């Protein structure tokens, strides 16, 4: 036995670096001619079938930060939507402070002829004002964490589904971008799948949580089909370079399909619709065929 072989056997990373064990068959999208972009041109925008928004009477938006362009675009398409956005990381006071501070900065940058900086500051002023214009009446921001129970003042997903009701079949569209906690609430959503016209979910840490992702997508695909897949380029690629660590997955309830859909064979990202989350970096090109090879290593979840 030579020294190289001995070292490789002692070092499991040298022998077989952990890789994705994501099941490519669960991710492959089907053809969908009604996809349109809802939200901003970069991060915060998602591709969703228009009928999934038009059919719904309620939008549940889990995760928002300071960008509600998706929710505003959905409301523009469907004025009947009751929108409930849950995000415990932001509150109204933040937008008051941001608006006042940015107003002063706008004036200062204008005086020194910093046009680009002045525009950026003015955009923050407008966003601050828009928060109070948009979140009123049928559109509500709940400053609570979405969780599997109500510990520490959290909003339990089961309670959300009952409190924002009553709901009939195909009455809710769900947006889920809660930085890894999606794995904690998706089993509850899957158990109430008949309520949802569709979902857009950002899955995080897809390498170390690949087994969870596989199990939860398999359950969701009992009622939904994947119609789009996009990699978030703010995150890294997997150790083997097969898949981004953050994946945006759009699902449509099978009951809204006009017939048996064909598998989508075009490029990902979709030309003319997709855009990089981070405009300073190129978008990730997805090749699901690279996941068909037998995986090496183990998932840690």
C-alpha positions as a Markdown table, in Angstrom:
| # | Residue | x | y | z |
|---|---|---|---|---|
| 1 | Unk | 0.0 | 0.0 | 0.0 |
| 2 | Unk | 1.5 | 3.3 | -1.0 |
| 3 | Unk | 1.3 | 6.5 | 1.1 |
| 4 | Unk | -1.2 | 8.1 | -1.3 |
| 5 | Unk | -3.7 | 5.2 | -0.9 |
| 6 | Unk | -3.3 | 5.2 | 2.8 |
| 7 | Unk | -4.0 | 8.9 | 3.1 |
| 8 | Unk | -7.1 | 8.7 | 0.9 |
| 9 | Unk | -8.5 | 5.9 | 3.1 |
| 10 | Unk | -8.0 | 7.8 | 6.3 |
| 11 | Unk | -9.5 | 11.0 | 4.8 |
| 12 | Unk | -13.2 | 10.5 | 3.8 |
| 13 | Unk | -13.2 | 13.9 | 2.1 |
| 14 | Unk | -10.2 | 12.9 | -0.1 |
| 15 | Unk | -12.0 | 9.6 | -0.9 |
| 16 | Unk | -15.4 | 11.0 | -1.8 |
| 17 | Unk | -16.4 | 14.6 | -1.2 |
| 18 | Unk | -20.0 | 14.9 | -0.2 |
| 19 | Unk | -22.2 | 15.8 | -3.1 |
| 20 | Unk | -25.8 | 16.5 | -3.8 |
| 21 | Unk | -28.1 | 13.5 | -3.6 |
| 22 | Unk | -31.0 | 15.6 | -5.0 |
| 23 | Unk | -33.2 | 13.4 | -7.2 |
| 24 | Unk | -33.2 | 15.1 | -10.6 |
| 25 | Unk | -36.5 | 13.5 | -11.6 |
| 26 | Unk | -38.2 | 15.5 | -8.8 |
| 27 | Unk | -36.9 | 18.8 | -10.2 |
| 28 | Unk | -37.6 | 18.5 | -13.9 |
| 29 | Unk | -40.2 | 21.0 | -15.0 |
| 30 | Unk | -43.0 | 20.5 | -17.4 |
| 31 | Unk | -44.1 | 22.8 | -20.2 |
| 32 | Unk | -46.1 | 25.8 | -19.1 |
| 33 | Unk | -47.0 | 28.5 | -21.6 |
| 34 | Unk | -48.6 | 30.8 | -19.0 |
| 35 | Unk | -45.5 | 31.5 | -16.9 |
| 36 | Unk | -44.9 | 35.2 | -16.3 |
| 37 | Unk | -42.6 | 37.1 | -14.0 |
| 38 | Unk | -44.1 | 38.5 | -10.9 |
| 39 | Unk | -41.9 | 41.0 | -8.9 |
| 40 | Unk | -38.7 | 42.8 | -9.5 |
| 41 | Unk | -36.3 | 42.3 | -12.4 |
| 42 | Unk | -33.7 | 40.5 | -10.1 |
| 43 | Unk | -34.0 | 39.2 | -6.5 |
| 44 | Unk | -37.6 | 39.1 | -5.3 |
| 45 | Unk | -39.0 | 38.2 | -8.7 |
| 46 | Unk | -40.4 | 34.7 | -9.5 |
| 47 | Unk | -41.8 | 32.9 | -12.5 |
| 48 | Unk | -45.4 | 31.8 | -11.8 |
| 49 | Unk | -48.3 | 30.6 | -14.0 |
| 50 | Unk | -50.7 | 33.5 | -14.3 |
| 51 | Unk | -53.7 | 31.2 | -13.6 |
| 52 | Unk | -52.4 | 30.2 | -10.2 |
| 53 | Unk | -52.6 | 33.9 | -9.1 |
| 54 | Unk | -55.9 | 34.6 | -11.0 |
| 55 | Unk | -57.7 | 31.7 | -9.4 |
| 56 | Unk | -56.6 | 32.3 | -5.8 |
| 57 | Unk | -58.4 | 34.5 | -3.3 |
| 58 | Unk | -55.5 | 34.6 | -0.8 |
| 59 | Unk | -51.8 | 35.0 | -1.2 |
| 60 | Unk | -49.7 | 33.8 | 1.7 |
| 61 | Unk | -46.3 | 35.3 | 1.5 |
| 62 | Unk | -43.7 | 33.8 | 3.9 |
| 63 | Unk | -40.6 | 36.0 | 3.8 |
| 64 | Unk | -40.5 | 39.6 | 2.5 |
| 65 | Unk | -37.7 | 41.7 | 3.9 |
| 66 | Unk | -37.9 | 45.1 | 2.2 |
| 67 | Unk | -39.1 | 43.9 | -1.2 |
| 68 | Unk | -42.8 | 43.2 | -1.8 |
| 69 | Unk | -42.6 | 43.6 | -5.5 |
| 70 | Unk | -43.9 | 40.0 | -6.0 |
| 71 | Unk | -47.0 | 40.7 | -3.8 |
| 72 | Unk | -47.7 | 44.0 | -5.5 |
| 73 | Unk | -47.5 | 42.4 | -9.0 |
| 74 | Unk | -49.9 | 39.6 | -7.8 |
| 75 | Unk | -52.3 | 42.2 | -6.5 |
| 76 | Unk | -52.1 | 44.1 | -9.8 |
| 77 | Unk | -53.2 | 40.9 | -11.7 |
| 78 | Unk | -55.9 | 39.9 | -9.1 |
| 79 | Unk | -57.5 | 42.8 | -7.3 |
| 80 | Unk | -59.6 | 40.3 | -5.2 |
| 81 | Unk | -56.5 | 38.9 | -3.4 |
| 82 | Unk | -56.3 | 39.1 | 0.3 |
| 83 | Unk | -52.5 | 39.2 | 1.0 |
| 84 | Unk | -51.0 | 38.1 | 4.3 |
| 85 | Unk | -47.2 | 38.6 | 4.4 |
| 86 | Unk | -45.3 | 37.1 | 7.3 |
| 87 | Unk | -41.8 | 38.5 | 8.1 |
| 88 | Unk | -40.6 | 39.1 | 11.7 |
| 89 | Unk | -37.4 | 40.8 | 10.5 |
| 90 | Unk | -38.9 | 44.1 | 9.5 |
| 91 | Unk | -41.4 | 46.5 | 10.9 |
| 92 | Unk | -43.1 | 49.8 | 10.1 |
| 93 | Unk | -40.7 | 51.8 | 12.2 |
| 94 | Unk | -37.8 | 50.7 | 10.0 |
| 95 | Unk | -39.4 | 52.2 | 6.9 |
| 96 | Unk | -40.1 | 55.5 | 8.8 |
| 97 | Unk | -36.5 | 55.7 | 9.7 |
| 98 | Unk | -35.3 | 54.7 | 6.3 |
| 99 | Unk | -37.5 | 57.2 | 4.6 |
| 100 | Unk | -36.4 | 60.1 | 6.8 |
| 101 | Unk | -32.7 | 59.2 | 6.5 |
| 102 | Unk | -32.9 | 58.6 | 2.7 |
| 103 | Unk | -34.7 | 62.0 | 2.2 |
| 104 | Unk | -31.7 | 63.8 | 3.8 |
| 105 | Unk | -29.2 | 61.7 | 1.8 |
| 106 | Unk | -31.0 | 62.4 | -1.4 |
| 107 | Unk | -30.8 | 66.2 | -0.8 |
| 108 | Unk | -27.1 | 65.9 | 0.0 |
| 109 | Unk | -26.2 | 63.8 | -3.0 |
| 110 | Unk | -28.2 | 66.1 | -5.3 |
| 111 | Unk | -26.2 | 69.1 | -4.0 |
| 112 | Unk | -22.9 | 67.5 | -4.8 |
| 113 | Unk | -24.2 | 66.3 | -8.3 |
| 114 | Unk | -24.1 | 62.6 | -7.3 |
| 115 | Unk | -27.0 | 61.7 | -9.6 |
| 116 | Unk | -26.7 | 57.9 | -9.3 |
| 117 | Unk | -26.5 | 58.1 | -5.5 |
| 118 | Unk | -29.4 | 60.5 | -5.4 |
| 119 | Unk | -31.5 | 58.1 | -7.5 |
| 120 | Unk | -30.7 | 55.2 | -5.2 |
| 121 | Unk | -31.6 | 57.2 | -2.1 |
| 122 | Unk | -34.8 | 58.5 | -3.7 |
| 123 | Unk | -35.8 | 54.9 | -4.5 |
| 124 | Unk | -35.5 | 54.1 | -0.8 |
| 125 | Unk | -37.7 | 57.0 | 0.0 |
| 126 | Unk | -40.3 | 55.8 | -2.4 |
| 127 | Unk | -40.1 | 52.2 | -1.0 |
| 128 | Unk | -40.6 | 53.5 | 2.5 |
| 129 | Unk | -43.7 | 55.5 | 1.5 |
| 130 | Unk | -45.0 | 52.5 | -0.6 |
| 131 | Unk | -44.8 | 50.2 | 2.5 |
| 132 | Unk | -47.6 | 52.3 | 4.1 |
| 133 | Unk | -49.6 | 52.6 | 0.9 |
| 134 | Unk | -49.5 | 48.9 | 0.1 |
| 135 | Unk | -49.9 | 47.3 | 3.5 |
| 136 | Unk | -53.5 | 48.3 | 4.5 |
| 137 | Unk | -56.9 | 46.9 | 4.1 |
| 138 | Unk | -56.8 | 43.5 | 2.5 |
| 139 | Unk | -53.0 | 43.5 | 2.4 |
| 140 | Unk | -51.4 | 42.9 | 5.8 |
| 141 | Unk | -47.9 | 42.5 | 7.1 |
| 142 | Unk | -47.7 | 40.2 | 10.1 |
| 143 | Unk | -44.4 | 40.8 | 12.0 |
| 144 | Unk | -44.2 | 37.2 | 13.1 |
| 145 | Unk | -41.9 | 34.2 | 12.3 |
| 146 | Unk | -43.6 | 31.4 | 10.4 |
| 147 | Unk | -42.9 | 28.1 | 12.3 |
| 148 | Unk | -44.3 | 24.7 | 13.0 |
| 149 | Unk | -45.7 | 25.8 | 16.3 |
| 150 | Unk | -46.4 | 29.1 | 18.2 |
| 151 | Unk | -43.3 | 29.1 | 20.4 |
| 152 | Unk | -41.7 | 32.5 | 21.1 |
| 153 | Unk | -44.7 | 34.3 | 19.5 |
| 154 | Unk | -44.3 | 32.5 | 16.2 |
| 155 | Unk | -47.1 | 32.0 | 13.8 |
| 156 | Unk | -47.8 | 28.3 | 13.5 |
| 157 | Unk | -48.4 | 27.3 | 9.9 |
| 158 | Unk | -51.5 | 25.3 | 10.9 |
| 159 | Unk | -52.9 | 28.3 | 12.6 |
| 160 | Unk | -52.1 | 30.5 | 9.6 |
| 161 | Unk | -54.1 | 28.2 | 7.3 |
| 162 | Unk | -57.1 | 28.3 | 9.6 |
| 163 | Unk | -56.9 | 31.9 | 10.7 |
| 164 | Unk | -56.8 | 33.4 | 7.2 |
| 165 | Unk | -59.8 | 31.2 | 6.1 |
| 166 | Unk | -62.3 | 29.9 | 5.4 |
| 167 | Unk | -60.6 | 28.4 | 2.4 |
| 168 | Unk | -62.0 | 26.1 | -0.2 |
| 169 | Unk | -60.1 | 24.1 | -2.8 |
| 170 | Unk | -57.7 | 26.1 | -5.0 |
| 171 | Unk | -58.1 | 29.3 | -3.0 |
| 172 | Unk | -54.5 | 30.0 | -1.9 |
| 173 | Unk | -51.2 | 30.8 | -3.6 |
| 174 | Unk | -48.1 | 30.4 | -1.4 |
| 175 | Unk | -44.7 | 32.1 | -1.6 |
| 176 | Unk | -42.1 | 30.5 | 0.7 |
| 177 | Unk | -38.7 | 32.1 | 1.2 |
| 178 | Unk | -37.8 | 31.8 | 4.8 |
| 179 | Unk | -34.1 | 31.0 | 4.8 |
| 180 | Unk | -34.1 | 27.3 | 5.5 |
| 181 | Unk | -37.2 | 27.1 | 7.6 |
| 182 | Unk | -39.2 | 25.9 | 4.6 |
| 183 | Unk | -38.3 | 22.4 | 5.6 |
| 184 | Unk | -40.2 | 22.9 | 8.9 |
| 185 | Unk | -43.5 | 24.0 | 7.4 |
| 186 | Unk | -43.8 | 22.3 | 4.0 |
| 187 | Unk | -45.2 | 19.0 | 5.5 |
| 188 | Unk | -48.1 | 21.0 | 6.8 |
| 189 | Unk | -48.6 | 22.7 | 3.4 |
| 190 | Unk | -48.4 | 19.3 | 1.6 |
| 191 | Unk | -51.1 | 18.0 | 4.0 |
| 192 | Unk | -53.4 | 20.8 | 2.8 |
| 193 | Unk | -52.3 | 20.7 | -0.8 |
| 194 | Unk | -55.9 | 20.8 | -2.1 |
| 195 | Unk | -56.2 | 24.4 | -0.9 |
| 196 | Unk | -53.3 | 25.7 | -3.0 |
| 197 | Unk | -53.4 | 26.8 | -6.7 |
| 198 | Unk | -49.6 | 26.7 | -6.6 |
| 199 | Unk | -46.4 | 27.5 | -4.7 |
| 200 | Unk | -43.1 | 29.1 | -5.3 |
| 201 | Unk | -40.5 | 27.9 | -2.8 |
| 202 | Unk | -36.9 | 28.8 | -2.3 |
| 203 | Unk | -35.1 | 25.7 | -1.0 |
| 204 | Unk | -31.9 | 26.5 | 0.9 |
| 205 | Unk | -28.8 | 24.4 | 1.7 |
| 206 | Unk | -29.7 | 21.9 | -1.0 |
| 207 | Unk | -26.5 | 20.0 | -0.5 |
| 208 | Unk | -26.6 | 19.2 | 3.2 |
| 209 | Unk | -30.4 | 19.0 | 3.2 |
| 210 | Unk | -30.8 | 17.0 | 0.0 |
| 211 | Unk | -32.7 | 14.1 | 1.6 |
| 212 | Unk | -35.2 | 16.5 | 3.1 |
| 213 | Unk | -35.6 | 18.3 | -0.2 |
| 214 | Unk | -36.2 | 15.0 | -2.0 |
| 215 | Unk | -38.7 | 13.7 | 0.6 |
| 216 | Unk | -40.7 | 17.0 | 0.7 |
| 217 | Unk | -40.7 | 17.5 | -3.1 |
| 218 | Unk | -41.9 | 13.9 | -3.6 |
| 219 | Unk | -44.8 | 14.6 | -1.2 |
| 220 | Unk | -45.7 | 17.9 | -2.9 |
| 221 | Unk | -45.5 | 16.2 | -6.4 |
| 222 | Unk | -48.4 | 14.0 | -5.4 |
| 223 | Unk | -50.6 | 17.1 | -5.9 |
| 224 | Unk | -48.4 | 19.5 | -7.9 |
| 225 | Unk | -46.2 | 19.5 | -10.9 |
| 226 | Unk | -42.9 | 21.5 | -11.2 |
| 227 | Unk | -43.3 | 24.2 | -13.8 |
| 228 | Unk | -40.1 | 26.1 | -13.3 |
| 229 | Unk | -36.7 | 25.9 | -11.7 |
| 230 | Unk | -34.2 | 28.7 | -11.1 |
| 231 | Unk | -30.9 | 28.9 | -9.2 |
| 232 | Unk | -30.3 | 31.9 | -6.9 |
| 233 | Unk | -26.8 | 33.2 | -7.8 |
| 234 | Unk | -26.5 | 35.0 | -4.4 |
| 235 | Unk | -25.6 | 31.5 | -3.1 |
| 236 | Unk | -22.8 | 29.1 | -4.0 |
| 237 | Unk | -22.8 | 26.0 | -6.2 |
| 238 | Unk | -22.5 | 22.6 | -4.8 |
| 239 | Unk | -19.1 | 21.1 | -4.1 |
| 240 | Unk | -19.4 | 19.1 | -7.3 |
| 241 | Unk | -20.7 | 22.0 | -9.3 |
| 242 | Unk | -24.0 | 20.3 | -10.2 |
| 243 | Unk | -26.6 | 22.4 | -8.6 |
| 244 | Unk | -26.9 | 25.8 | -6.8 |
| 245 | Unk | -27.3 | 25.7 | -3.0 |
| 246 | Unk | -30.4 | 27.8 | -3.3 |
| 247 | Unk | -33.1 | 26.7 | -5.7 |
| 248 | Unk | -36.4 | 28.5 | -6.6 |
| 249 | Unk | -39.0 | 26.0 | -7.5 |
| 250 | Unk | -42.5 | 26.8 | -8.9 |
| 251 | Unk | -45.3 | 24.3 | -8.6 |
| 252 | Unk | -48.8 | 24.3 | -10.0 |
| 253 | Unk | -51.7 | 22.2 | -8.7 |
| 254 | Unk | -52.4 | 19.3 | -11.1 |
| 255 | Unk | -56.1 | 20.2 | -11.0 |
| 256 | Unk | -55.3 | 23.4 | -13.0 |
| 257 | Unk | -53.6 | 21.5 | -15.8 |
| 258 | Unk | -55.5 | 21.3 | -19.1 |
| 259 | Unk | -54.1 | 17.9 | -19.9 |
| 260 | Unk | -51.0 | 15.7 | -19.5 |
| 261 | Unk | -48.0 | 18.1 | -19.7 |
| 262 | Unk | -44.9 | 17.4 | -21.7 |
| 263 | Unk | -41.5 | 17.6 | -20.1 |
| 264 | Unk | -39.8 | 21.0 | -20.6 |
| 265 | Unk | -36.8 | 20.5 | -22.8 |
| 266 | Unk | -35.6 | 24.1 | -23.1 |
| 267 | Unk | -32.8 | 26.0 | -21.4 |
| 268 | Unk | -32.8 | 27.0 | -17.7 |
| 269 | Unk | -32.8 | 29.9 | -17.0 |
| 270 | Unk | -35.7 | 30.6 | -19.4 |
| 271 | Unk | -34.7 | 33.3 | -22.0 |
| 272 | Unk | -36.7 | 36.5 | -21.7 |
| 273 | Unk | -38.3 | 35.6 | -18.3 |
| 274 | Unk | -35.5 | 34.6 | -15.9 |
| 275 | Unk | -32.9 | 37.1 | -14.6 |
| 276 | Unk | -30.1 | 36.7 | -12.1 |
| 277 | Unk | -30.9 | 37.4 | -8.5 |
| 278 | Unk | -27.6 | 39.3 | -8.2 |
| 279 | Unk | -27.4 | 41.4 | -11.4 |
| 280 | Unk | -23.6 | 41.8 | -10.9 |
| 281 | Unk | -23.0 | 38.0 | -11.5 |
| 282 | Unk | -24.1 | 35.7 | -14.4 |
| 283 | Unk | -27.1 | 33.5 | -13.9 |
| 284 | Unk | -26.6 | 29.9 | -13.1 |
| 285 | Unk | -27.3 | 27.5 | -16.0 |
| 286 | Unk | -28.9 | 24.4 | -14.8 |
| 287 | Unk | -28.2 | 21.0 | -16.3 |
| 288 | Unk | -30.3 | 18.4 | -14.5 |
| 289 | Unk | -28.7 | 15.6 | -16.6 |
| 290 | Unk | -25.6 | 16.1 | -14.5 |
| 291 | Unk | -27.5 | 14.8 | -11.5 |
| 292 | Unk | -28.5 | 11.5 | -13.2 |
| 293 | Unk | -25.1 | 9.9 | -12.4 |
| 294 | Unk | -25.0 | 7.8 | -9.2 |
| 295 | Unk | -24.2 | 10.2 | -6.3 |
| 296 | Unk | -21.1 | 9.9 | -4.2 |
| 297 | Unk | -20.9 | 10.8 | -0.5 |
| 298 | Unk | -23.7 | 11.3 | 1.9 |
| 299 | Unk | -26.1 | 14.1 | 2.8 |
| 300 | Unk | -25.8 | 15.4 | 6.3 |
| 301 | Unk | -29.5 | 15.9 | 7.0 |
